[in-house]
C-alpha cells in the first residue's frame, strides 16, 4: 500500500514540475527564441506523468481480483 501512496505523491509533484516548465517555456517564447533545452524540458515530466497516471487509472481495476471471495449458496 505504501508504493501506491508514493506513486500518487510523485504524480502530484510531477504535475507541478510539468506546469512550471510549460509556464517557463511560454515566458521564454514571449521574450524571443528560447533555447532548445527549455523547449524540450516539459517532455520528461509529461512522459513520467503518463506512466504514473496510467498506473493510477488501472489501480482500481487491478484491485478487484483481490477482494474477499463470495460464499456459495
N, C-alpha and C positions, 0 to 999 in steps of 0.2 A: 504494500500500500504506500510505502514511502516513495517509491520510484514514481508513482502516479502524481504525487504531490510535487516532487521535484520537476517533473516534466511540465506540469501545469504552471509552476512558478517560472521556469525557464521560458516558457511560451510567452508569458506576460512581459518579461524583461526583453525578450527578442522583439516583441511588438513595439516597445518603447524605442529600442535601438533602431528599428526599421523606420519608424516615424521621424525620428531625429535626422536620420541620414537622408530621407526624402526631402525634408524641410531644408536641410543644408544644400541639397542638390538644387532645389528651386531658387534659393537665395543666391547661390553661385551663378546660376544661369542668368539671373537678373542683372548681375554685375558684369557679365561678359562671358567669354568662353571658359567653362570650368575645366579643371584638369581631369584627365581620364580616370584616375583612381577615385575621384569623387563621383563621377558619373556612374561607375560600376559598383560603388560601395553599398547600395541597397540590395544587391543581388544575393549576397551571402546570408544576411538575416532573413531575406524572403524565402530562400531555399530551406533554411532551418525551420522557419515558421510553417512551411508547407508540410514537412515531415512530422513535426510535433503536432500540428493541427490535425493531420490525418490520423495519427495515433489517438489523440483525444477524441476525435469523432468516432473511431471504431471501438473505443473502450467500452461503452455500454453494451454494444452488440456482442463483444467477446466475452463479457462477464455473465451473459445469460446462461451459458452452458455450465457454469459452476454453481448454479443455485441448488438448493436442497431438493432431493428427489421427492416426487409426489407419491402419496400412499395409493396403492392399487385397491380398487373396490370390487 
